[in-house]
Amino acid sequence: MTVQIEQFGTWLIGQYCRLGWIGDLARSAAGDQTFPRSGDPEKVRGHLNRIHAEADMFEALEDAEALWFGFGRP
């Protein structure tokens, strides 16, 4: 049995309806053609660094990463 694990970037974009910072980050990611949709949290963090994202987006990323890991991700 093979288990498909949703990529972090894809999962994050799927959170666009969520209220708060995670939702803000998700909506921003959904509109960003260069966002690493198949990326892990480190690739997303690197992307945020490259685009000079605000500090709030990095805090949202940390919250989203904790939530994503909480769903049983590796």
VMD Tcl script that draws the C-alpha trace (Angstrom):
set ca {
  {0.00 0.00 0.00}
  {1.40 3.36 -1.06}
  {0.46 6.47 0.88}
  {0.38 9.75 -1.03}
  {1.66 12.65 1.02}
  {0.45 16.06 -0.07}
  {3.32 18.45 -0.67}
  {3.55 21.30 1.81}
  {3.26 24.02 -0.83}
  {0.13 22.46 -2.29}
  {-1.35 21.95 1.17}
  {-0.61 25.57 2.10}
  {-2.36 26.96 -0.98}
  {-5.36 24.81 -0.05}
  {-5.65 26.82 3.17}
  {-6.75 29.96 1.29}
  {-10.14 30.04 3.05}
  {-8.55 29.94 6.50}
  {-8.77 33.12 8.55}
  {-5.67 34.81 9.93}
  {-2.04 34.79 8.88}
  {-2.04 31.28 7.43}
  {-4.92 32.22 5.16}
  {-3.15 35.43 4.17}
  {-0.02 33.47 3.31}
  {-2.07 30.91 1.37}
  {-3.83 33.56 -0.68}
  {-0.54 35.27 -1.41}
  {1.01 31.95 -2.46}
  {-1.95 31.12 -4.70}
  {-1.44 34.34 -6.62}
  {2.34 33.95 -6.91}
  {3.37 32.18 -10.12}
  {6.84 31.49 -8.69}
  {5.62 29.94 -5.42}
  {7.09 26.43 -4.93}
  {3.83 24.47 -4.98}
  {5.67 21.16 -4.73}
  {8.09 22.52 -2.16}
  {8.67 21.52 1.42}
  {8.66 24.12 4.24}
  {12.34 24.94 3.66}
  {11.77 25.67 -0.04}
  {8.84 27.89 0.88}
  {10.99 29.66 3.48}
  {13.70 30.21 0.86}
  {11.11 31.62 -1.53}
  {9.86 34.03 1.12}
  {13.46 35.16 1.68}
  {13.99 35.73 -2.06}
  {10.87 37.88 -2.38}
  {11.67 39.79 0.84}
  {8.42 38.83 2.53}
  {7.34 40.62 5.67}
  {8.08 39.10 9.08}
  {4.39 38.21 9.55}
  {4.60 35.81 6.61}
  {7.49 33.95 8.25}
  {5.47 33.64 11.46}
  {2.53 32.36 9.42}
  {4.84 29.85 7.74}
  {5.97 28.53 11.14}
  {2.34 28.16 12.24}
  {1.39 26.47 8.97}
  {4.34 24.11 9.19}
  {3.34 23.06 12.71}
  {-0.24 22.52 11.58}
  {0.88 20.51 8.52}
  {3.11 18.29 10.68}
  {0.20 17.87 13.05}
  {-1.76 16.23 10.26}
  {0.70 13.33 10.33}
  {3.06 14.56 7.66}
  {6.69 13.41 7.75}
}
mol new
graphics top color blue
foreach p $ca { graphics top sphere $p radius 0.5 }
foreach p [lrange $ca 0 end-1] q [lrange $ca 1 end] { graphics top cylinder $p $q radius 0.2 }
display resetview
